[in-house]
Amino acid sequence: MTTKRILSGMQPTSQLHLGNYLGALKNWVTLQEEGSECLYCVVDLHAVTVAYDADRLAQATREIAAAYIAAGVDPAKSSIFVQSAVPGHSQLMWLLATMTQMGKLERMTQFKDKAGKDKERAGLGLFAYPVLMAADILIYNATHVPVGDDQKQHLELSRDIAATFNTRYGTEHFIQPDPYIMGAATRVMSLRDGTQKMSKSAESDMSRINLIDDADMIAKKIRKAKTDPASLPETTAGLEGRPEAANLVTIYAALSGQSKDAVLQAFGGKEFSVFKPALVDLAVAHLAPITARMNDLLGDVSEIDNILRRGADKANEMAAPMVDETYKIMGFWR
Ligand code: AQP
């Protein structure tokens, strides 16, 4: 059996939330424990494609790395590094940008969402974000990319760019990466609106559970989470047209490792006043050790910085020859 090579990352835009954890991070740990070769980066170059606080960026980067480790990513088994510490990502991006059609980038829903109504004022970096993401993946010839459902379209584009390069230069230089959309909660929704994705950048902090929230805050957010007046259904079919109920049941299932059917067998016919406290207990029991470990790690940033430096050394060793080879295939003087 060939080993899978896994690459994934998160942006240091803000604190990670339950969606990032259940949609991606929790699965990263599973893949690491399965024995895959794992590379997990903090994608800071992506984070600066929107307005950000330069005074906070370095610390926000450490906080994301701390969250990875606290959630179970083990630096002795997986490489943890910062994207901007590996120059090959930006170099390869330029090369790939020359073979990416603007029309394809214009179809990316994340660009449309983040650029908002005033597309003309959006930065080139935000527009080109998926090309940098393709470089992040292709530079390591990653075979699998564990992401939440929202990143599927970007992954398709990475595959497309790899295929374009290979066809244009008559080579099999790049592997086409497979999206790895795993687990019960591939798209965790906002606690305030079950039709919107739980997101770091959503205005209301009550819409998400952050990994740094304490037990009281988690309880408050779940207690106040939007629901409908009906009791919980007996089967998943009964969640149809009830996005908020479906979201809370999905979160419960993902945290407890049960199927949604099993959750509804236990809570079907019960009111939210019974279900919500059970969800609070489960979420607190699951997240409290992660939060405590994160806070511990952030108490001495030199340990995180050392882990990130070692990770960058290893990533650079892999990335630099790949970029060099790409230049050669494209006919550059070397
Ligand atoms: N709500 C979600 N449900 C499941 N998975 C999710 N992911 C994000 N939101 C959810 C997954 O988390 C990983 C890291 O995401 P990112 O840091 O690249 O940012 P994002 O995808 O843009 O997520 P956010 O939290 O919504 O950030 P902002 O608000 O800054 O854009 C990815 O694998 C993603 O799929």
Residues whose N, C-alpha, C, O or C-beta is under 5 A from the ligand:
A	BS01	AQP	G9 M10 Q11 T13 G19 N20 G23 A24 P146 V147 G148 D149 D150 Q151 A185 T186 R187 V188 M189 K197 M198 S199 K200 S201 A202
